[in-house]
Amino acid sequence: MAKRLERGCATTVGRLLKPLGYSLKTNVKRLIGKVHPQRDWQYRFIQRTKARFIKAGQPVISVDAKKSELIGNFKNRGQRYCQTADVVNTYDFPSDATCRATPYGIYDSQANHALVRVGQSAVTAEFAVAAIKSWWQQFGRMRYPQARHLFIEADAGGCNGHRTRLWKSELQKLVDEIALPITVCHYPSGASKWNPIEHRLFSQISRNWAGCPLRSLVVMLSLIRGTTTTKGLTVEAELDTATYTKGIQVSAIEMKALNIRRRRFCPDLSYTIKPRKSGSNY
């Protein structure tokens, strides 16, 4: 006679599977999909170029936009020490939000200092370049009075992506205005996590405001400004009240008018934009 099979609970099954090497596991994000053919070459090129700029005493900044946040009485992931837990909305309905805010950061690794511009409008290339211009006006030109060239590290996508025509067009306007060439190097797919702003600024901001509901823009700006590390990171934050329009088209004729020189290898990911006119407004 066949033995009767006893039904066991999930706890019993788990206990029996453990000696066999089984355990509960979550998915691991490791696959990056299609890899850029010159991924490693581009990464090494960025590090060499950055080292050369730093050695020459030239400004080097890392830029990117952080994830947009709903401003209001919403749950913010993470925990913090407090006597009573914050009571927030059960659902994160955008209609209940005061606004949606997007921080755009400019991180100067040599000074271990960052400027974060918080915008409430569309996240466009105009928004990104306006933040870079603000950094230069407030900090860059004073910190690097002998600057002859600016180097920018950026991701390959988003508002400062390498395919975005408006990004290059707006950079050309900035270059013409400050009379300073700008070299841009984009991290290829699968390497953007090595962009310094990700782990030296944005991760620290997320840790600082973990568990704190972003109930207002004032609270958000205060938490960004309060971000620091044992290595001496300092962060400035300001509100960008301008309105930016999506879908602005840059024609082929306008692109041809840009004074842009692309690198021999990975020309889409590495290029230098030079002034089209002499003189400076500063």
Sequence and secondary structure as in RCSB ss.txt:
>XXXX:A:sequence
MAKRLERGCATTVGRLLKPLGYSLKTNVKRLIGKVHPQRDWQYRFIQRTKARFIKAGQPVISVDAKKSELIGNFK
NRGQRYCQTADVVNTYDFPSDATCRATPYGIYDSQANHALVRVGQSAVTAEFAVAAIKSWWQQFGRMRYPQARHL
FIEADAGGCNGHRTRLWKSELQKLVDEIALPITVCHYPSGASKWNPIEHRLFSQISRNWAGCPLRSLVVMLSLIR
GTTTTKGLTVEAELDTATYTKGIQVSAIEMKALNIRRRRFCPDLSYTIKPRKSGSNY
>XXXX:A:secstr
         HHHHHHHHGGGT            S  TTHHHHHHHHHHHHHHHHHTT  EEEEEE   EEESS  
 SS    SS     SS  GGG SEEEEEEEEEETTTTEEEEEEESS   HHHHHHHHHHHIIIIIHHH TT   E
EEEEESSGGG TT HHHHHHHHHHHHHHT  EEEEEE TT GGGSHHIIIIIHHHHHHTTT    SHHHHHHHHH
T   TT  EEEEEEE     TT    HHHHHTS EEE SSSTTTEEEE  SS     
